[in-house]
C-alpha cells in the first residue's frame, strides 16, 4: 500500500481515502478497523479507497500521498472521556502535540507538516473520527460493549460526511 | 503541587510512567519505569493453528510486524521439522534486510536525530524532524522518505502487501523474485548503500565533530557495564536473520553461545511487584537486582549489543564503519548507551550492503522456494534480531499443529532491566538537591531510554499518535513534589 507502484496509480485519478487505524487483536484498539470494514460493505465508489492498517507516524504519510481528501478513523483516550463517545476532529486538534516525544515515529501533525514541506501531494482536507475507548491492552478480537455500540453510529456519521 | 499538562488530549492509560523517589537530602533514592504490558497473549494463541501465527503475531505491533512475521516463520520451520531450500532462506534474508533499512532509517532520523541535530536542550517544538530538515536541508528529508518508500516497495513486492505481508511459510516463502524484480531490488540496494553512507557522514559531521556531544555520549550518566546479546553467523559476525545467540560479558569475552532451542537454559525471567513486565536475565549469572557489572545477570539486546557480541560485520563497508566505531570509542566493548544510535547506522549500512549481495546472488531468482513439511509438529523456537533487539517466538502444539502454549520474548522486554537502570542513572545525574526540576529533565531522561527504541504497547497508533509519558517525583515523605507529563 505504501509502494511506489500504487503511488503512481493513485496520482492518476481523484480520490478520497478512508483510513481505518488500529489493531483488531487488542480489544477496543480495533474500533477504527471495524468501522472501516463496515464502510467497505456500504460504499462502492471507484473514487473512494478504504484502507485498514495498524501503522502510524511516517507510514501514515506514505498512505495519504496522492489523495485529495481523507477521513481517518481511530481510537482515542482522553482525560475524563466517555467511553463510546465519537469526536469529529481536524488535524489541528493535535497541533499542540507537534513534536517527537513518541517512542516510535512521529505524531500525525508532525508527519503531515513534514510531508507538506517535502512537497508531497497530500489531502487538502483531513477529518478524523476518534472513538473514545476503554481497553487497548488485552488480546481479544472484539470491542467492549460501549465501544461496540459506537461502531454503527460512527459509520453513519462518516456516510453523512461523504454526502 | 504544581501540575503541568502539556497536551489538551492526553491518554491516561497505556502510557510510560516513571516514578522517582527522593531521599531526605533531595537526591534520587529510587526510580521505576513502568510500561503497559499487553495482556493475555498466551491464552489468545491457544487453540489456533500454528501456521496462522506469522500472520497473527505480526499484527501485535504496528512498528515491526516484519520482525514478528520472520521470528514466527522460523519458529514454524522448527516446529514442523523442515529445512527451507537455500533460495528461500536468501529471499527471507533479503526481505528482512530491506525491512531493516526502513526501520533503522526511521529511528535515526525521526527519534535520535532531533536530539543530536537540534541538541538535547533545544525547545521541544523544534526538537523533531521538522527542526532537523530546517537545519540540514529538505534534501535529506526527501532522501529519508525515498529510502523508506523504495524499501517498502520491496516488502510489497515479496509480501503481496506493504503492511502485514504474507510471505513466510513453514519450509520457505510464498513468492520469489523474477529477473525484472531482481534488477529493481539491486538498484534500490545501491541507492540504500549511498543513503547509509550519507547518514554515517551526517553523524560524523554533526555528532562526532561536536565535542560536547561526544562528551555526553561517553559520560557516566549514559554508561552501563552489562552483558550483551546478539545473533551471529558461523564466523561470529552480526546476522539479523539467522545464527546462534552469542552473549559477551562486560569485558567483551564470550560468555555463552547457543542455538534458539537452548534459550531457556540461558535466559530466565525475574518478576517485580511493581511491574507487569518481566525482567529477563542470564540464568547462569543470576539476578542481582538492577545493577550492572559482571556479577549481575542483566544483559542488553540492542544494535550496540549486537556489535559488542560479534567479531565484526559480514560486508566490507559496514566492517570499516564497525572498526571506526570501536577505534573512536576506545575499543570493545562499548558501554555507552547513546552510542547505540551510531551502532544503528553501522547496521543500516550492513543491511543495505547485504541487500545488494543477496540481490546479485545467482540463486535469488530460483523457483525452488519451498520444502513442504511432512513431519508431525510438536515444539519450535524461532529467533531473529528485531531492529530493537533479540526476538524469540516459542510454540508448543499438538500433533495437528494446534497451539497449546506460546511464549514470546520481545526486544523491549529483554532490555527492560537495563532501561530501568538507564533511567535511574540519568535521573541521579540530573536531579540534584536544591536544583530546580525542569521540563528539560524530561528530555534528558527520554534520551536515556530512546536508544533502546522501546516498543511500547501504547506507541503504535492510538491517537494522538505519540507515546504519552509521565514523570512523577516524590519526596522522602512520598508526597508528590513534581509531575511532568507529555
Contacts between the chains, C-beta under 8 A, distances in Angstrom:
chain1	res1	chain2	res2	distance
A	1	B	156	7.4
A	1	B	161	6.2
A	1	B	162	4.8
A	1	B	163	5.9
A	2	B	148	8.0
A	2	B	149	6.6
A	2	B	152	4.4
A	2	B	153	7.9
A	2	B	156	7.1
A	2	B	162	4.3
A	2	B	163	7.3
A	3	B	149	7.5
A	3	B	152	6.0
A	3	B	153	4.4
A	3	B	156	4.0
A	3	B	157	7.6
A	3	B	162	5.5
A	4	B	149	5.8
A	4	B	150	6.9
A	4	B	153	4.9
A	5	B	153	6.9
A	5	B	156	7.4
A	7	B	149	7.3
A	21	B	461	5.0
A	22	B	461	6.6
A	22	B	462	7.5
A	23	B	59	6.2
A	23	B	60	7.6
A	23	B	62	6.8
A	23	B	460	6.8
A	23	B	461	7.6
A	24	B	59	7.4
A	25	B	44	7.3
A	25	B	56	7.1
A	25	B	59	5.3
A	25	B	60	6.4
A	26	B	38	6.9
A	26	B	457	7.9
A	29	B	462	6.4
A	53	B	62	8.0
A	53	B	163	5.1
A	54	B	59	6.3
A	54	B	61	7.8
A	54	B	62	3.9
A	54	B	65	7.4
A	54	B	163	7.0
A	54	B	164	7.4
A	54	B	460	6.5
A	54	B	461	6.3
A	55	B	62	5.3
A	55	B	163	5.6
A	55	B	461	6.9
A	56	B	62	5.5
A	56	B	63	7.8
A	56	B	460	5.6
A	56	B	461	3.8
A	56	B	465	5.6
A	57	B	106	7.8
A	57	B	110	7.1
A	57	B	465	6.6
A	58	B	106	6.0
A	58	B	110	6.6
A	58	B	145	7.8
A	58	B	148	6.8
A	59	B	62	8.0
A	59	B	163	7.5
A	61	B	145	7.8
A	62	B	148	7.2
A	62	B	149	6.4
A	62	B	152	6.8
A	62	B	162	8.0
A	74	B	461	6.6
A	74	B	462	6.6
A	74	B	463	4.9
A	75	B	462	4.9
A	75	B	463	6.9
A	76	B	9	7.1
A	76	B	11	7.8
A	76	B	462	6.7
A	76	B	463	4.3
A	76	B	464	7.6
A	77	B	11	3.9
A	77	B	12	6.2
A	77	B	13	6.0
A	77	B	14	7.0
A	77	B	462	6.7
A	78	B	9	5.1
A	78	B	10	7.5
A	78	B	11	7.4
A	79	B	9	7.7
A	79	B	10	6.3
A	79	B	12	6.1
A	93	B	8	8.0
A	93	B	9	7.2
A	94	B	9	7.1
A	94	B	463	7.5
A	94	B	464	4.9
A	94	B	465	7.4
A	96	B	6	7.4
A	96	B	7	6.1
A	96	B	8	6.1
A	97	B	7	5.2
A	97	B	9	7.7
A	97	B	464	5.1
A	97	B	465	7.9
A	97	B	466	6.1
A	98	B	125	6.8
A	98	B	128	7.0
A	98	B	130	7.6
A	99	B	124	5.0
A	99	B	125	6.3
A	99	B	127	6.5
A	99	B	128	5.0
A	99	B	466	7.6
A	100	B	110	6.2
A	100	B	111	6.4
A	100	B	114	5.3
A	100	B	127	6.5
A	100	B	128	4.0
A	100	B	129	6.6
A	100	B	466	7.9
A	101	B	124	7.6
A	101	B	446	7.2
A	101	B	466	5.1
A	101	B	467	6.8
A	101	B	468	8.0
A	101	B	469	6.8
A	101	B	486	5.1
A	102	B	111	7.8
A	102	B	459	6.1
A	102	B	465	6.8
A	102	B	466	3.8
A	102	B	467	5.0
A	103	B	16	7.2
A	103	B	450	7.9
A	103	B	453	7.8
A	103	B	454	4.8
A	103	B	455	7.4
A	103	B	456	5.0
A	103	B	459	4.0
A	103	B	467	4.1
A	104	B	63	4.8
A	104	B	106	8.0
A	104	B	107	8.0
A	104	B	111	7.6
A	104	B	453	7.5
A	104	B	454	7.9
A	104	B	455	7.0
A	104	B	456	7.9
A	104	B	459	4.6
A	104	B	460	7.3
A	104	B	467	7.3
A	105	B	63	7.5
A	105	B	106	6.2
A	105	B	110	5.7
A	105	B	111	7.8
A	105	B	465	8.0
A	106	B	110	5.3
A	106	B	128	6.6
A	106	B	129	6.0
A	106	B	465	7.8
A	106	B	466	7.6
A	107	B	464	5.8
A	107	B	465	4.0
A	107	B	466	4.1
A	108	B	463	7.5
A	108	B	464	7.0
A	108	B	465	4.6
A	110	B	128	5.5
A	110	B	129	6.5
A	110	B	130	6.4
A	113	B	130	5.8
A	114	B	129	5.4
A	114	B	130	6.1
A	114	B	133	7.2
A	114	B	141	6.7
A	117	B	130	7.0
A	117	B	133	6.4
A	117	B	138	6.4
A	117	B	141	6.9
A	118	B	138	6.4
A	118	B	141	5.5
A	118	B	142	5.5
A	118	B	145	6.1
A	120	B	145	7.6
A	128	B	463	7.2
A	130	B	463	5.3
A	133	B	462	7.6
A	136	B	13	7.4
A	136	B	14	6.1
A	136	B	457	7.7
A	136	B	458	7.7
A	136	B	462	5.9
A	137	B	13	7.6
A	137	B	14	6.3
A	137	B	36	5.3
A	137	B	37	7.2
A	137	B	38	5.3
A	137	B	39	5.7
A	137	B	457	5.6
A	138	B	38	7.7
A	138	B	39	4.9
A	138	B	40	5.5
A	139	B	38	6.5
A	139	B	39	6.7
A	139	B	40	4.3
A	139	B	41	5.2
A	139	B	43	7.3
A	139	B	44	3.7
A	140	B	40	7.2
A	140	B	44	7.2
